[in-house]
Amino acid sequence: MAATDGTRGEFLSMRGWVFVVVAACALAGCNTTGDVASTMYPDAVRAGSAVKGDAAILVVGNGGSETINYLQFVHSGFPAINARGISLAPDGFVAIPVAVGTTGLELQNYTTTGRPGTYLPNGVSMGFVPVRTPKIDIPSPGLYYVATVFPGQSRNFETRPTAVQLAKLRKERPELAGLKPVNFGWSN
């Protein structure tokens, strides 16, 4: 009987290790699709930095009066894409690189400097403002306008940039202006 219990214990221990290895490989795989950021924590494209022509870049604008410091995008894959450590000032833009081939992407929520997000010990989240933009696919390199978010206003977001916003984006972010707009036109 003791041999059977030991064998069963070794089997359960082996299953635990297999689970850990599979989970680690799945998470590591989120960052293995080339130079284009396909990580769950991509760095925002800095103003004036070089952007590769084969990159897919998400643009989010801030139409409110509060600074946004976190954006979370969900998509048909796993895990979510989290742009943290950003400072998206009112009337500003942030550019987030994503992997070409991402499908069903939507901006799910954000936080502001005046309303930081956190998780309680019981798993309940606080401070995250829901957005849920329409889902878009990222089939090719280029520039994708996701939304203008309006923190602190009853109007939560707008998916179509205005002509004034586009002119400002082209002027302030020339590194992005060289990319092909995919889901909008420069003359919106």
C-alpha positions in Angstrom: 0.0 0.0 0.0 2.8 2.4 0.8 4.3 2.0 -2.7 1.0 2.9 -4.3 0.7 6.0 -2.1 4.3 7.0 -3.0 3.6 6.5 -6.7 0.4 8.5 -6.6 2.2 11.3 -4.7 5.0 11.3 -7.4 2.3 11.4 -10.1 0.5 14.4 -8.5 3.9 16.1 -8.1 4.7 15.5 -11.7 1.3 17.0 -12.8 2.0 20.1 -10.7 5.4 20.5 -12.4 3.8 20.0 -15.9 1.2 22.7 -15.1 4.0 25.1 -14.0 6.0 24.5 -17.1 3.0 24.9 -19.4 1.9 28.1 -17.7 5.5 29.5 -17.9 5.8 28.7 -21.6 2.4 30.3 -22.3 3.4 33.5 -20.6 6.8 33.5 -22.2 5.2 33.0 -25.6 3.4 36.3 -25.2 6.7 38.0 -25.9 8.2 35.9 -28.7 6.7 37.2 -31.9 9.6 39.3 -33.1 10.7 42.9 -32.6 7.2 44.3 -32.5 6.0 44.5 -28.9 3.7 41.7 -28.2 4.1 41.7 -24.5 1.5 42.2 -21.8 3.4 45.4 -20.7 4.6 47.2 -23.8 6.4 50.5 -23.5 4.7 53.5 -25.1 6.4 54.9 -28.1 8.2 58.0 -27.0 7.8 61.3 -28.9 10.6 61.7 -31.4 11.7 58.1 -31.3 12.1 56.0 -34.4 9.2 53.7 -35.3 9.7 50.7 -37.6 7.5 50.6 -40.7 6.4 47.1 -39.9 5.0 48.1 -36.5 1.3 48.2 -35.5 0.7 51.2 -33.2 -2.5 51.9 -31.2 -3.3 55.6 -30.6 -5.4 56.7 -27.7 -6.2 60.4 -27.1 -7.3 62.1 -23.9 -10.2 64.5 -24.3 -10.8 65.0 -20.6 -9.3 67.1 -17.8 -7.5 64.4 -15.9 -4.2 62.7 -16.7 -4.5 59.0 -17.6 -1.8 56.7 -16.2 -2.9 53.2 -17.2 -4.7 51.6 -20.2 -5.8 48.0 -20.4 -6.6 46.4 -23.8 -8.1 43.0 -24.0 -8.2 40.8 -27.2 -9.0 37.3 -28.3 -5.7 36.0 -27.0 -4.1 35.9 -23.6 -3.0 38.0 -21.6 -4.4 41.5 -21.7 -2.1 44.3 -23.0 -1.4 46.7 -20.1 0.1 50.2 -20.8 1.2 51.2 -17.4 3.5 54.0 -16.3 2.2 56.3 -18.9 1.3 60.0 -18.5 -1.4 60.8 -21.0 -2.1 64.4 -20.3 -5.4 66.2 -21.3 -5.4 66.9 -25.0 -2.5 64.5 -25.5 -1.9 61.2 -27.3 -0.2 57.9 -26.4 1.0 55.3 -28.9 1.2 51.7 -27.8 2.9 49.0 -30.0 1.1 45.7 -30.5 1.7 42.6 -32.4 0.4 42.4 -36.0 -2.3 39.6 -36.0 -3.9 40.6 -32.8 -7.7 40.2 -33.1 -10.7 41.4 -31.2 -8.8 44.2 -29.5 -10.7 46.7 -27.4 -9.8 49.3 -24.7 -11.3 47.8 -21.6 -10.5 50.2 -18.8 -8.1 53.0 -17.6 -7.1 54.8 -14.5 -6.2 58.4 -13.8 -3.6 59.9 -11.5 -6.5 61.1 -9.3 -8.2 57.7 -9.3 -5.5 54.9 -9.2 -6.5 51.3 -9.6 -5.9 48.6 -7.1 -7.0 45.1 -6.2 -8.3 44.2 -2.7 -7.2 41.0 -1.0 -10.5 39.4 -2.0 -9.8 40.0 -5.7 -12.2 42.9 -6.2 -10.8 45.8 -8.3 -11.2 49.4 -7.5 -10.4 52.6 -9.4 -10.5 51.1 -12.9 -12.9 53.0 -15.2 -14.6 50.8 -17.8 -14.5 51.8 -21.4 -15.2 48.8 -23.7 -14.5 50.3 -27.1 -15.7 48.4 -30.3 -13.4 45.5 -31.1 -10.8 45.9 -33.9 -8.4 43.5 -35.6 -4.8 44.4 -36.3 -4.1 42.5 -39.6 -1.3 44.7 -40.9 1.4 47.2 -39.8 0.2 50.8 -39.4 -1.5 53.3 -37.2 -4.8 52.3 -35.5 -6.9 55.0 -33.7 -8.6 53.2 -30.8 -10.4 56.1 -29.0 -10.4 59.4 -27.4 -11.2 58.9 -23.7 -13.0 61.5 -21.7 -12.0 61.0 -18.0 -14.5 62.5 -15.6 -17.2 63.1 -18.2 -20.4 61.3 -18.8 -19.3 60.8 -22.5 -16.9 57.9 -22.0 -15.1 57.7 -25.3 -15.2 58.5 -29.1 -13.7 56.2 -31.7 -13.4 58.7 -34.5 -10.6 61.4 -34.2 -11.5 65.0 -35.1 -9.6 67.0 -37.8 -8.2 69.1 -35.0 -6.9 66.1 -33.1 -5.3 64.6 -36.3 -3.6 67.9 -37.1 -2.2 68.0 -33.6 -1.1 64.4 -33.8 0.7 64.9 -37.1 2.4 68.1 -35.7 3.4 66.8 -32.3 4.2 63.2 -33.2 5.9 63.2 -36.7 7.3 59.7 -36.0 3.7 58.4 -36.1 2.6 60.6 -39.0 4.9 58.5 -41.3 2.9 55.3 -40.6 -0.1 54.3 -42.7 -3.4 55.0 -41.0 -5.4 51.8 -41.1 -8.8 52.5 -39.5 -9.0 56.3 -40.1 -7.8 58.8 -42.6 -5.6 61.9 -42.0 -8.5 64.0 -43.4 -11.2 62.8 -41.0 
